[in-house]
Amino acid sequence: MKIGINCFPTVGGSGIVATQLAIELAKEGHDIHLISYDTPFLLRTYRHPNITLDLVDILSYPLFKDIGAPYTILAGSKLAKIAEKSDLDLLHIHYAIPTGVSAYLAKQITNVPVAITAHGSDIHTLGVDPAYNPVISHVFDNIDGLSTVSEYMKREMEEKFSHNKDIEVLYNPIDIEKYKRIETKLCDFRIQYENNFVHVSNFRPVKNAPFIVESFAEVVKEYPDTGLIMVGEGPERKKCEDLANKLDIRDNVTFQGVRVSITPIYNCATALLSASNNESFGLTLAEAMSCETPVIAPKVGGIPEVIDHEVNGYVYDLGDNETLTRYMLELLDDPQKVRQMGTKGRQKVVDKFESSKIADRYVNWYEKILGDL
């Protein structure tokens, strides 16, 4: 098949998922055009010969100085050109705003079939805003396929958008050969403590990273020789650093910034910690589980579809500092439980989220869309 996949190039979940899917489809022999405004994060270190990277032209014009270039139109034109020039079978858009509208325009021009995968904030944050919702509802109702990454997201879309499309649930793909158990001596930074917890995020307020630091400070009172590794960049990183200083645990907390290779850090962890106010799926949770690292995360969004409570990790009520702290202490007290949860977590990822299996499900979905036309 000839598939055009559009995504954002950043380290956010939708871009990572789209690029991983493109890689798996390319491995299976499909011809993939990956369309974005910059090189997607995963393609900066890997490129498959069946993947062609097409960049959207960003034009500068004085009239647009204050509002920015009209990206929806620029992307729509690019999608239409690639669809015609490369004779694409399908355009697959990841993240509904704004390029869902761009693909809808390209469909009007070329009649190429369009599928959209909604990922999270394009639905439960941006998509429900009256400024976007009527247009996105119209787009959903006039494309050929609609999917999302969890049953939770499917319910959100059914409740908050006006459309008559069936919604396919296709979980995020995890590369189990990339995310796996390795020797921690392969870490490219010095591990100060034998036991560590890890938090990975973009440090936006929705990720609630300061809550992780506060809870970890309680753990240090009982286990002073324990570390917290914070991975990522974002607006609340400085707040977390200041909080670690205030709580007198700065020596226990390491800030790693954005990492190209995250597998060694997952392998340094007793558990991966999350405190997000909402997650459509929880990509980092599944990555950690694939590395046989237990996860502790709030019972919100799609997280309960990833974590089986007390089997491969723990879920707790959002904002419950006492319970999060108790679960961290339980794992420090019982290394055997850490190993057992890790093994079961890896098995769930292999069974439910392994990338080639998810790619095959996407191909079946594409074929169904094209067969219904």
FENCOR-V506307 format. One record per pair of residues at least 24 apart in sequence whose C-alpha atoms are under 6 Angstrom apart, sorted by the first residue. I is the first residue (numbers start at 0). GAP is how many residues later the second one is. Records with the same first field share a line. If there is no record, write none. Layout:
I = GAP ; GAP
This chain:
0 = 29
1 = 29 ; 30 ; 86 ; 87
2 = 29 ; 85 ; 86 ; 87 ; 88
3 = 28 ; 29 ; 30 ; 87 ; 88
4 = 29 ; 30 ; 87 ; 88
5 = 28 ; 29 ; 30 ; 87 ; 88
6 = 29 ; 87
7 = 28
8 = 29 ; 30 ; 31 ; 32
9 = 31
10 = 30
23 = 332
25 = 24
71 = 26 ; 30
74 = 27
75 = 26 ; 27 ; 29 ; 30
79 = 26
89 = 24
91 = 24
94 = 24
95 = 26
112 = 31
113 = 29 ; 30
114 = 29 ; 30 ; 31
115 = 30
116 = 30 ; 31
117 = 30
119 = 160
136 = 24 ; 25 ; 26
149 = 152
151 = 149 ; 150
172 = 180 ; 181 ; 182 ; 185
173 = 179 ; 180 ; 181
174 = 180
178 = 84 ; 111 ; 112
179 = 110 ; 111
180 = 110
186 = 77
192 = 33 ; 34
194 = 31
195 = 30 ; 31 ; 32 ; 73 ; 74
196 = 31 ; 72 ; 73 ; 74 ; 75
197 = 30 ; 31 ; 32 ; 71 ; 74 ; 75
198 = 31 ; 73 ; 74
199 = 31
200 = 31
201 = 30 ; 31 ; 32
202 = 30 ; 31 ; 32 ; 33 ; 34
203 = 30 ; 31
205 = 70 ; 71
206 = 69
207 = 67 ; 68
209 = 30
214 = 106 ; 110
226 = 25 ; 26
227 = 25
228 = 24 ; 25
229 = 25
230 = 25 ; 26
231 = 25 ; 26
232 = 24
270 = 24
288 = 56 ; 57
289 = 56 ; 59
291 = 50 ; 51 ; 54
292 = 49
293 = 47 ; 48
310 = 30
311 = 29 ; 32 ; 33
